[in-house]
Amino acid sequence: MPGPPGAGAGPAGGAPPRPPPTLLEFHSPHGVALLLFEVSALRRFLLRTYAMVPGGREDVTGVVERGLSALFGGV
């Protein structure tokens, strides 16, 4: 049975489905930042941060706020 008008002949390909991205939501007095990450990229990032700062030794007072402000340029 022929395909719809305009359909090409020959093999069709596809790609395996990708896992959905992970959404991180950051809130500050200046607004909200929504960041999408591929799961594997987020996992690699977290493993590197855990290697640099042992669990329970975090001191993030103001660090996240300053980082987000720098990232978004005061938007």
C-alpha positions as CSV (number, residue, x, y, z in Angstrom):
1,M,0.0,0.0,0.0
2,P,1.5,3.4,-1.0
3,G,2.2,6.1,1.6
4,P,0.5,9.5,1.8
5,P,1.1,11.9,-1.1
6,G,4.6,13.5,-0.8
7,A,5.9,10.6,1.3
8,G,9.4,9.4,0.2
9,A,10.3,5.9,-0.6
10,G,13.0,4.0,1.4
11,P,13.9,3.1,4.9
12,A,12.8,5.3,7.8
13,G,14.9,5.8,10.9
14,G,14.4,6.9,14.4
15,A,16.3,7.4,17.6
16,P,15.8,5.8,20.9
17,P,13.7,7.9,23.3
18,R,15.7,10.2,25.5
19,P,14.9,10.5,29.2
20,P,13.0,13.6,30.1
21,P,15.2,16.5,31.4
22,T,15.4,17.3,35.1
23,L,13.9,20.7,36.0
24,L,15.6,22.7,38.8
25,E,13.7,25.8,40.1
26,F,15.5,28.5,42.1
27,H,13.6,31.2,43.9
28,S,15.1,34.5,45.1
29,P,13.7,37.9,46.0
30,H,14.5,38.9,42.4
31,G,12.5,36.2,40.7
32,V,12.6,32.6,39.7
33,A,15.1,30.7,37.5
34,L,14.1,27.5,35.8
35,L,17.0,25.3,34.6
36,L,16.7,22.1,32.5
37,F,19.4,19.5,32.7
38,E,19.9,16.2,31.0
39,V,20.0,13.7,33.8
40,S,23.5,12.4,32.9
41,A,24.9,16.0,32.8
42,L,23.3,16.8,36.2
43,R,24.6,13.6,37.7
44,R,28.2,14.4,36.5
45,F,28.0,17.9,37.9
46,L,26.7,16.7,41.3
47,L,29.4,14.1,41.6
48,R,32.1,16.7,40.9
49,T,30.6,19.0,43.5
50,Y,30.4,16.2,46.1
51,A,34.1,15.5,45.5
52,M,35.0,19.1,46.1
53,V,32.8,19.8,49.2
54,P,32.0,16.9,51.5
55,G,28.4,16.4,52.6
56,G,27.6,18.5,55.8
57,R,30.5,20.9,55.1
58,E,28.6,23.2,52.8
59,D,28.5,26.9,53.6
60,V,26.2,28.5,51.1
61,T,25.2,31.6,53.0
62,G,24.8,34.1,50.2
63,V,26.8,32.1,47.6
64,V,23.7,30.9,45.7
65,E,22.1,34.3,45.7
66,R,25.4,36.0,44.5
67,G,25.8,33.3,41.8
68,L,22.3,33.7,40.5
69,S,22.6,37.5,40.5
70,A,25.9,37.3,38.6
71,L,24.4,34.7,36.2
72,F,21.4,36.8,35.3
73,G,23.0,40.2,35.6
74,G,20.5,41.6,38.0
75,V,17.6,40.9,35.6
